[in-house]
Amino acid sequence: MFELTERQGLVVYITSRRVVRVLRHYGRIQYVSKHFHYVMMYVNQAQVAKVLPEIKQLRNVKRVELSPWQTLDPDVVDLKSTGLYKSQDEDE
């Protein structure tokens, strides 16, 4: 049967888009921002510890951040109840 592989999202901030060709060897590139100079890519969870230092050492890479997507609670339906969002009243 088909099994899903666990993936980890990486946000790679770059100085030049030339490095995008090299990043293809490390995982699947989802999005490349031309204006804000970052790449959103996915790497297999088992390879994150090996791939992360290699990507940081690449030329034209400023920094690499792990995506917080896996730590978010998928059951949140109301941001006001969690305290993350507060409505602004005109009276205050």
Stockholm file with secondary structure:
# STOCKHOLM 1.0

chainA/1-92         MFELTERQGLVVYITSRRVVRVLRHYGRIQYVSKHFHYVMMYVNQAQVAKVLPEIKQLRNVKRVELSPWQTLDPDVVDLKSTGLYKSQDEDE
#=GR chainA/1-92 SS CCCCCCEEEEEEEESCGGGHHHHTTTSEEEEEETTTTEEEEEEEGGGHHHHHHHHHTSTTEEEEEECGGGGSCTTCCCHHHHTSCCCCCSCC
#=GC SS_cons        CCCCCCEEEEEEEESCGGGHHHHTTTSEEEEEETTTTEEEEEEEGGGHHHHHHHHHTSTTEEEEEECGGGGSCTTCCCHHHHTSCCCCCSCC
//
